[in-house]
Amino acid sequence: MPIGEKLALLVCLLQDADPEISRRANQTISEWNEEEILAQLQSRDCPVSVLEHFGRATNPASRLQAIIANPSDISRLEFEISPGDLALEGLPAERDERQTTIANRLSKLSVREKIRYALFGTREIRAVLVRDPNKEVARNVLHSPKLTENEIESIAAMRSVADDILREIGNSKEWTKSYAVVQNLVKNPKTPPLVSQRLMNRLHTQDLTLLSRDRSISDAVRHQAARVLKQRTAARPGV
């Protein structure tokens, strides 16, 4: 029997009237090979009942991410958060007050709920959750299927996000195709030094010159910019 059918049968048995059968089904699922579960959740042929179960149950965030990666349209229907799930009516018009209000409402949610909002919430919600003290919550903002390049540019410039978030952005070949992302990461004092140093060689000479004179950034970044600029000038006399 295919894995998908086995999981679908076990999910069905979870609802069995006999508590012993339900318990055994739950135990079997809990002991299942995690890689097989993730592969199944990403499969177009994964039964809807299996997607629904793992989308609603208390599971590692990796399972929600696998469901998002599922190419079938049905995979998203039960897991996206509707606009009414987090009431945004009556929020202050002023940006900072608005974000504070949203942050207060989000702070009352469980980690599991925050992860769902990080993946499926609005841009305003992602801007708050990317700074969440729980690293798993913040990291899942970067895996949201709704995340835009403009948001990545903004996050790369944030000094209130964890260095792990900036490291993940800096290590992404896709995101660092954007010059603005690279520039923001290099200028951000929270960016891990090894990431900044590696990306600095991507900057234009004019921007390196400005960085080497910018007193608002860290001494380490400013001095590194001066070194790269000196090496570039020495390699290209007359430039």
WOCOR-V984148 format. One record per backbone hydrogen bond with DSSP energy under -1.0 kcal/mol. NH is the residue of the N-H (numbers start at 1). CO is the residue of the C=O. Records with the same first field share a line. If there is no record, write none. Layout:
NH=CO  CO
//
This chain:
6=2
7=3
8=4
9=5
10=6
11=7
12=8
13=9
14=10
15=12
16=13
22=18
23=19
24=20
25=21
26=22
27=23
28=24
29=25
30=26
31=27
32=29
37=33
38=34
39=35
40=36
41=37
42=38
43=40
46=43
51=47
52=48
53=49
54=50
55=51
56=52
57=53
59=57
63=60
65=61
66=62
67=63
68=64
69=65
75=72
76=73
79=76
80=76
85=82
91=88
98=94
99=95
100=96
101=97
102=98
103=99
104=100
105=101
106=102
107=103
109=106
114=110
115=111
116=112
117=113
118=114
119=115
120=116
121=117
126=122
127=123
129=125
130=126
131=128
132=129
138=134
139=135
140=136
144=141
147=144
152=148
153=149
154=150
155=151
156=152
158=155
166=162
167=163
168=164
169=165
170=166
171=167
172=169
176=172
177=174
178=175
182=178
183=179
184=180
185=181
186=182
187=183
188=184
191=188
196=192
197=193
198=194
199=195
200=196
202=199
203=200
208=204
209=205
210=206
211=207
212=208
214=211
222=218
223=219
224=220
225=221
226=222
227=223
228=224
229=225
230=226
231=227
232=228
233=229
234=230
235=231
236=232
239=236
//
